[in-house]
Amino acid sequence: MADTEDIPTSPFPSRFDAVIIGGGPAGALTACCLAGAGLEVALVEASDPARLAQPGTDGRSIAVALSAQRVFEGAGAWTFMADEAQPILEIRVTDGASPLFLHYDHTALGDQPFGWIVENTTIRRGLYQRLAQLPKAHVLAPARAQAVDRGAVGATVTLADGRELRTDLVIAADGRPSPTRKGAGIGIRRFDYHQSGIVCTVAHEKPHDGVAHEHFLPSGPFAILPMRGSAEHPHRSSIVWTERLHLADAIVNQDDPGFLDELRTRFGDILGDIALDGPRFHYPLTLQIADRAIDRRLALVGDAAHGMHPVAGQGMNMGVRDVAALVEVMVDARRLGLDVGSPQVLERYQRWRRFDNMLMLGLTDVLVRLFSNDFGPLKLARDLGLAAVQAMPDTKRFFMKHAMGVVGDLPRLMRGERL
């Protein structure tokens, strides 16, 4: 990874088109897109980006849908990730021990995969490598935003070291807690699933052949996501294991043999013998959405705007949709000579994203409630539902396109077009 000091040292602007607070994937991708389109951008990140991109610091692997991959490619960052990205060629959905299932094959729609599994640290590293190539991207890290003053004609972000960044628009990409959102007085609606997501990487005996497995258990979904192999372990998969909150901590804190015993009872023998390949982590699972995605001279993207259960693997992809939509309305406004932080531009962004985000949050919530139980009549109904979709080619193709992220009112970047 390029060190932050390697980022081009062009003259520091007296004013920015946007100051992005939060340098995780959503914030760094926004900076890549805007700077690549010629806008002057400052990215403020509290942590050292080099540390965040180190292997073993996160544990999560991300399902990057086809439409989201197009945004990374359009931003010029995909080239730094592609060699470590595993294509998803098939998806198999099963419910407990039921013989009924749902199977997606990418060849039913063409030659493009449904998406790619990429480690979160690889995404971070690739984005910062791209930022290092962009003279209009000014990365300030580690640095902390201490105060945000938003007025009618502009905003000022004051850093903890006293520096002041003047800008037309502040973009909050600082995660679910989002101090920037809180500082703007934007409330959230939140629901706690009382579940935890256990994540780890396993090496296994047999090749995965690019198949992603979503296995529904009474405690919640259990996903086996295909990953690129390593020199030491040619066959690897990422595990996203939903467990009841009061059990997850005890499971994760077992010794390796005990943890693997628990894992094998859920993993089965489809890929042969398994072994751990790295540390394990667990994260509380909640649903939340901000009351609004904009305020005066402020836009929220990614987890600052919404957070969902990982059941459908869409959290990152919905954040990428936010980024692509916001970047498009800002670039269009700039080309017309308009103020990129004006209420009209921000309202267009919010109208575009609000319904889509609410719909996806609702769908993932229904899936969690429908499948995270073992109630007999409900289990029978959902198993018959899986079998019905499997038997209806047109319906199945629609769901496959949804998995690719290619349905709905897509921004240009998500359609593979230039800004």
C-alpha positions in Angstrom: 0.0 0.0 0.0 1.1 3.5 -0.8 2.0 5.5 2.3 -0.2 8.5 2.9 2.9 10.7 2.4 3.1 9.4 -1.1 -0.2 11.1 -2.0 0.5 13.9 -4.5 1.4 17.2 -2.8 -0.4 19.6 -5.0 -1.0 23.1 -3.5 -3.5 22.8 -0.6 -6.7 24.5 -1.7 -8.2 27.4 0.1 -11.6 25.9 -0.5 -12.8 22.4 -1.3 -15.8 21.2 -3.3 -16.4 18.6 -0.6 -14.9 17.6 2.7 -15.5 13.9 3.5 -15.5 12.9 7.1 -14.6 9.2 7.5 -12.1 7.3 5.4 -13.7 3.9 5.4 -14.8 2.3 2.1 -17.7 4.6 1.5 -15.8 7.8 2.3 -12.6 6.7 0.4 -14.7 5.7 -2.7 -16.5 9.0 -2.6 -13.2 10.8 -2.6 -11.9 8.7 -5.5 -15.0 9.3 -7.6 -15.2 13.1 -7.0 -11.4 13.7 -7.4 -11.4 11.6 -10.5 -14.1 13.8 -11.9 -12.1 16.9 -11.3 -13.5 18.1 -8.0 -11.3 19.2 -5.1 -11.8 16.9 -2.2 -10.4 16.6 1.4 -10.8 13.2 3.1 -10.5 13.3 6.9 -9.8 10.0 8.6 -9.2 9.6 12.3 -7.1 6.4 12.0 -4.0 5.6 10.1 -5.1 4.1 6.7 -2.1 1.9 6.5 -3.0 0.2 9.8 -6.6 -0.3 8.7 -5.5 -2.0 5.5 -3.3 -4.6 7.4 -4.4 -8.2 7.1 -6.0 -9.6 10.2 -7.4 -6.2 11.5 -11.0 -6.6 10.3 -11.9 -10.2 9.4 -14.9 -9.3 7.2 -15.1 -10.2 3.5 -17.5 -8.2 1.4 -19.9 -9.4 -1.3 -19.4 -6.7 -4.0 -22.3 -7.0 -6.4 -21.7 -6.5 -10.2 -23.2 -3.0 -10.1 -21.0 -2.0 -7.2 -17.9 -3.4 -8.9 -18.6 -1.1 -11.8 -18.4 1.9 -9.4 -15.0 0.7 -8.1 -13.9 0.3 -11.7 -15.2 3.6 -12.7 -13.4 5.2 -9.8 -10.1 3.6 -11.0 -9.8 1.5 -7.8 -10.8 -2.0 -9.0 -7.4 -2.6 -10.7 -5.9 -2.6 -7.2 -8.4 -5.3 -5.9 -9.1 -7.5 -8.9 -6.3 -10.1 -8.3 -7.7 -10.7 -4.7 -11.4 -10.8 -5.7 -13.2 -14.1 -6.1 -16.1 -14.2 -8.6 -19.4 -15.5 -7.3 -20.6 -17.9 -10.0 -23.4 -19.7 -8.2 -25.6 -19.0 -5.1 -27.3 -21.9 -3.2 -29.9 -21.1 -0.6 -31.1 -23.8 1.8 -33.2 -23.9 4.9 -32.1 -26.1 7.7 -32.3 -29.8 6.9 -35.0 -29.3 4.2 -34.4 -31.0 0.9 -35.9 -28.0 -0.9 -33.5 -25.3 -2.1 -33.0 -22.3 -4.4 -30.1 -22.3 -6.8 -28.8 -19.4 -8.9 -26.3 -19.9 -11.8 -24.8 -16.8 -13.4 -24.8 -18.4 -16.8 -28.6 -18.0 -16.9 -28.0 -14.3 -17.3 -24.8 -14.2 -19.4 -21.1 -14.3 -18.7 -20.9 -11.8 -15.8 -20.6 -13.2 -12.2 -23.1 -12.1 -9.6 -20.4 -10.3 -7.9 -17.1 -10.8 -6.1 -16.0 -11.6 -2.6 -13.3 -9.2 -1.5 -11.7 -8.8 1.9 -12.5 -5.5 3.6 -8.8 -4.8 4.1 -8.2 -5.3 0.4 -10.9 -2.8 -0.5 -9.5 -0.2 1.9 -5.9 -0.7 0.5 -7.1 -0.5 -3.1 -9.0 2.7 -2.5 -6.0 4.4 -0.9 -3.7 3.3 -3.6 -6.1 4.9 -6.1 -6.2 8.1 -4.0 -2.5 8.3 -4.1 -2.8 8.8 -7.9 -5.3 11.7 -7.7 -3.8 15.2 -7.3 -7.2 16.6 -6.4 -7.7 14.2 -3.5 -6.1 15.5 -0.2 -6.0 12.8 2.4 -5.7 14.0 6.0 -5.0 11.0 8.2 -4.7 10.5 11.0 -6.8 13.6 11.6 -10.0 14.2 13.5 -12.9 16.6 12.7 -13.5 18.5 15.9 -16.2 20.9 14.7 -18.4 21.4 11.7 -19.9 24.9 11.0 -22.5 24.9 8.2 -23.8 28.1 6.8 -25.9 29.3 3.9 -23.0 29.8 1.6 -20.5 27.2 2.8 -19.2 25.1 5.6 -16.0 25.0 7.7 -14.6 21.8 9.2 -12.2 22.5 12.0 -9.7 19.7 12.8 -8.4 18.8 16.2 -5.0 20.3 15.3 -6.6 23.7 14.5 -6.6 23.5 10.7 -9.8 24.8 9.1 -11.2 23.3 5.8 -13.6 25.5 3.9 -16.0 23.7 1.6 -19.2 23.8 -0.3 -20.4 20.5 1.1 -19.6 18.2 4.0 -20.1 14.5 3.4 -20.6 12.3 6.5 -19.1 8.8 5.9 -18.1 8.2 9.5 -20.0 5.0 10.2 -23.1 4.0 12.2 -22.2 6.1 15.3 -21.5 9.1 12.9 -20.6 12.1 15.2 -21.2 14.3 12.2 -24.8 13.1 11.9 -25.3 13.6 15.6 -23.8 17.0 15.5 -26.3 18.0 12.8 -29.2 16.9 15.0 -30.3 14.1 12.7 -31.9 11.3 14.6 -32.0 7.6 13.8 -34.5 4.8 14.0 -32.9 1.7 15.3 -33.8 -1.9 16.0 -31.6 -4.4 17.8 -31.8 -8.0 16.5 -30.1 -9.4 19.6 -27.9 -11.3 17.3 -24.2 -11.2 16.6 -22.4 -11.7 13.3 -19.4 -14.0 13.8 -16.9 -13.7 10.9 -13.8 -15.7 10.1 -11.9 -17.2 7.2 -11.5 -21.0 6.9 -9.2 -23.1 4.7 -10.9 -26.3 3.3 -10.0 -29.5 1.6 -12.1 -29.2 -1.6 -12.5 -26.3 -4.0 -15.5 -24.1 -3.7 -15.9 -23.6 -7.4 -17.2 -20.0 -6.9 -20.3 -21.2 -5.1 -21.8 -19.0 -2.3 -23.9 -20.9 0.3 -26.7 -19.2 2.3 -27.9 -21.7 4.9 -30.7 -20.6 7.2 -30.7 -21.9 10.7 -32.9 -21.2 13.7 -30.4 -18.8 15.2 -30.0 -16.9 11.9 -28.3 -17.2 8.5 -25.0 -19.0 8.1 -23.1 -18.0 4.9 -20.1 -19.6 3.3 -18.6 -17.2 0.8 -15.9 -18.2 -1.7 -12.6 -16.5 -1.5 -9.4 -16.4 -3.5 -6.9 -18.9 -2.3 -3.5 -18.0 -0.8 0.0 -19.5 -1.2 -0.5 -21.5 2.0 -4.2 -22.4 1.5 -5.4 -22.8 -2.0 -9.1 -23.2 -1.0 -10.6 -20.6 1.3 -14.0 -19.3 2.3 -15.3 -16.5 4.4 -17.8 -17.4 7.1 -20.6 -15.0 8.2 -22.4 -16.8 11.0 -25.4 -15.2 12.8 -25.8 -16.3 16.3 -27.9 -15.3 19.3 -26.1 -12.4 21.1 -25.8 -14.2 24.5 -24.1 -17.2 22.8 -21.8 -15.5 20.3 -19.2 -14.2 22.8 -18.8 -17.7 24.4 -18.5 -19.3 21.0 -15.8 -16.9 19.7 -13.8 -17.0 22.9 -13.4 -20.8 22.9 -10.0 -22.3 22.0 -9.5 -23.2 18.3 -10.5 -26.9 18.6 -13.7 -25.9 20.4 -14.6 -23.2 18.0 -14.0 -25.5 15.0 -16.2 -28.2 16.5 -19.1 -25.6 16.7 -18.3 -24.5 13.2 -18.3 -28.0 11.7 -21.8 -28.7 13.0 -23.1 -25.8 10.9 -20.6 -26.0 8.0 -21.1 -29.6 7.2 -18.8 -31.6 5.0 -19.5 -30.1 1.6 -16.0 -28.8 1.3 -14.2 -31.5 3.2 -12.1 -30.9 6.3 -11.7 -27.3 7.5 -9.2 -25.3 9.5 -9.1 -21.7 10.7 -7.1 -19.2 8.5 -6.7 -16.2 10.7 -8.5 -14.6 13.7 -12.2 -14.5 14.3 -14.4 -11.5 15.2 -18.0 -10.8 16.1 -20.1 -7.7 15.6 -23.6 -6.9 17.0 -26.3 -6.8 14.4 -28.8 -4.0 14.2 -31.0 -2.2 11.8 -30.9 1.6 11.7 -31.8 4.5 9.3 -31.3 8.2 9.7 -34.4 10.4 9.8 -33.0 12.1 6.7 -29.9 11.8 4.5 -29.3 15.5 4.1 -29.1 18.8 6.0 -27.8 22.2 5.2 -24.5 21.7 3.4 -24.4 18.1 4.6 -25.0 14.7 3.0 -24.9 11.2 4.6 -23.6 8.2 2.8 -23.1 4.5 3.7 -23.4 3.4 7.3 -23.9 7.0 8.5 -27.2 7.0 6.6 -28.3 3.4 7.1 -27.2 0.0 8.5 -28.8 -3.3 7.8 -28.5 -7.0 8.7 -25.9 -8.9 6.6 -28.5 -11.6 5.6 -28.6 -10.5 1.9 -25.0 -9.2 1.8 -26.2 -5.8 0.6 -24.8 -3.4 3.3 -21.8 -2.3 1.3 -23.6 -2.4 -2.0 -26.3 0.0 -0.7 -23.6 2.3 0.5 -21.9 2.2 -2.9 -25.3 3.2 -4.4 -25.4 6.2 -2.1 -21.9 7.2 -3.3 -22.7 6.7 -7.0 -25.9 8.8 -6.7 -24.4 11.6 -4.7 -21.3 11.8 -7.0 -23.6 12.0 -10.1 -25.8 14.8 -8.8 -22.7 16.8 -7.7 -20.8 16.3 -11.0 -23.9 17.2 -13.0 -24.4 20.3 -10.9 -20.8 21.4 -11.3 -20.9 21.0 -15.0 -23.9 23.3 -15.1 -22.0 25.8 -12.9 -24.3 25.2 -9.9 -23.4 25.1 -6.2 -22.8 21.4 -5.4 -24.0 21.9 -1.8 -27.2 23.7 -2.6 -30.6 22.5 -1.3 -31.7 21.6 -4.8 -28.7 19.3 -5.4 -29.1 17.6 -2.0 -32.8 17.1 -2.3 -32.2 15.3 -5.6 -29.8 13.0 -3.9 -32.2 12.3 -1.0 -35.2 11.6 -3.3 -33.1 9.2 -5.4 -31.9 7.2 -2.5 -34.6 7.3 0.2 -37.1 4.8 -1.2 -34.4 2.4 -2.4 -32.8 2.3 1.1 -36.1 2.0 2.9 -37.1 -0.9 0.6 -33.9 -2.8 1.1 -34.0 -2.3 4.9 -37.5 -3.6 4.9 -36.7 -6.6 2.8 -33.7 -7.6 4.9 -35.7 -7.2 8.1 -38.4 -9.5 6.7 -35.9 -12.1 5.7 -34.3 -12.1 9.2 -37.7 -12.5 10.9 -38.9 -15.1 8.4 -35.9 -17.3 8.6 -34.4 -16.9 12.1 -36.8 -19.3 13.7 -37.9 -23.0 13.6 -41.6 -22.5 13.8 -43.1 -25.5 11.9 -45.9 -23.9 9.7 -43.7 -20.9 8.9 -40.8 -23.2 8.0 -43.0 -25.2 5.7 -44.2 -22.0 4.0 -40.8 -20.6 3.4 -39.4 -23.9 2.1 -42.3 -24.1 -0.4 -41.5 -20.5 -1.3 -37.9 -21.4 -2.1 -39.0 -24.3 -4.2 -41.6 -22.2 -6.0 -39.0 -19.6 -7.0 -36.7 -22.4 -8.1 -39.4 -23.7 -10.4 -40.3 -20.3 -12.0 -37.5 -19.2 -14.4 -38.7 -15.6 -15.0 -39.1 -15.0 -11.3 -35.7 -16.5 -10.5 -34.0 -14.4 -13.2 -35.5 -11.3 -11.5 -34.0 -12.3 -8.2 -30.7 -13.1 -9.8 -30.6 -9.6 -11.3 -31.4 -8.2 -7.9 -28.4 -10.1 -6.5 -26.2 -8.5 -9.1 -27.6 -5.1 -8.1 -28.7 -4.3 -11.7 -32.4 -3.5 -11.0 -33.9 -0.1 -10.2 -33.0 3.4 -11.1 -29.2 3.0 -11.2 -26.7 5.9 -11.3 -24.5 6.0 -14.4 -21.5 4.5 -12.7 -23.5 1.5 -11.7 -24.6 1.0 -15.3 -20.9 0.9 -16.3 -21.1 4.4 -17.9 -18.8 7.4 -17.4 -19.9 10.3 -15.3 
